[in-house]
Amino acid sequence: MNKNSSQTVESPEKEQNKTIELNEQRLPSRAMAIHEHIRLEGEKELERDAMALLWSALAAGLSMGASLLAKGILSVHLDHVPGAFLLENLGYTVGFIIVIMARQQLFTENTVTAVLPAMQHPSLQNVWLLLRLWGVVLLGNLAGTALAATAFAYMPVFDEPTRAAFVAFGSEVMHKTPQEMFAGAVISGWLIATMVWMMPTAGSLKIVVIILMTWLIAVTNTTHIIVGSIEIFYLMVTGNIHWSEFLWPFALPTLAGNICGGTFIFALISHAQIRNDMSNQKK
């Protein structure tokens, strides 16, 4: 019997945790070890081919349609059930589960992962690579959500109550003022960034972290540029709103809020907490 056949192969989660533990021994703190893990992931994303990013982002946009699909179906079938609001918002998490577990490109994740390399080594090249990544991923995500919304509107798959639920979700978003869109997006951007920061040490609980953090985004009725775009595109395709209303009051304030929450608040604070450790390490 071959001796090598008795060796067990460790799961990616165990290897990931081991890497962080090794980094923690080499680096001053566990926070810095996690920071370094996310920063290295960000560097890989910045170096990826633009077309590869675009196709991955397009797939992510299509996958996020599962959030609208699941939430709409749960909303119809849980009608008049006590606590239905809390349960139906579990459907919101489905798209995130697909995108993150499949490692597809989602814009709000990259507001943290890819920004850390630019923060640690600020340069025109890194800023350009960051803006290129954001632009390509956002374009791909929105194209995917537009395709998903169009398919939901025209394919003879859903009954009238489910279609009415889709319209109700988008109408609820559009009732917000631009200031409310922005404020809600700051919170959702911060929650997504928190989730990204937790993932390296989540191990086998990764899917629980995804569900918990994205469910919080749903139940707090905050705004998210990608999930929200599916709902607003659905309203556009079905003739409930004019296309200009997608840009304002929805997309521009929501995009700005997501970036502020994920980058200028969470990423800056997370980077600041390990800055002294980095300075001490260089001494």
C-alpha positions, 0 to 999 in steps of 0.5 A: 500500500502506498504510504502517500495514499493514507495522507489526508488532504486538508480543506481550503478553510483549514489551509487558510486558517493555518496561513493566518496563524503562521502570519500571526506568528510572523506579524505583530497581531492577528488583526494585521495577519487578517489585513495582510491576507485581504490585502494580498487577495486585493493585489491578485484582483488588481492584476487580473485581466479586464475581460476575466473580471468583466465575465466574472462580474456579469455572472455575479450580476446574474447570480444576484437575481436569485436574491430577488427571486427567492425573496419574492417567492418567500414573500408570496408564500409566507403572506399572513405568517407571523414573522414573515418579514424576518423570514422572507428576507432570508431570500435576500441572502441567496444571491450573496451566497452564490456569488461569494461561494462561487468567487464571482466578482461583486462590486461592494466586496472590492471596495474593501479587498482591492482598496487595501493595496492602494492604501498601503502603497499609494501610487498613481498606478495602484489608484488607476488599477483600483479604478479600473477594477471598480469600473469593470466590475460595476459595469459587469454587475449592472449588465448582469442585473439588467439581464436578470430583471429583463428575464424575470419580466418577460419569461412566462415563469412567475405568477401574478402575485410573485410579479406584484411582489417584485414590483413592491420591492422596487417601489419600496426602494424608490419611495426613499429620498436620495439622502435616505438612499445614501445613508442606507447604502453607507450602512450596507457598505459597512456591513459588507466590508465587515463580512469581508473582514470576517471571512478569512477566519470564518472557516466552515462557518463562512456560509453562516457569516454570509447569511447573517450579515446580508440578512441584516442588510435586508431587515434594516431596509438599507440600499445596495447598488447591485441587489437594488439595481435588479429591483429598479431595472425590473420597474424600468422594464415593466414600465413602472418608472422612467430610466432616468430614475435609475440614476437619480434618486437610486444609483448615484446616491447608493453607489456613493454610500456603498463606497463610503461605507465600505472604503472611507469608513471601514477600510480606513479604520481597519487600515488605521488599527494596524498602521502602528503595527506596520511601523513597529515592524519596519523598525 
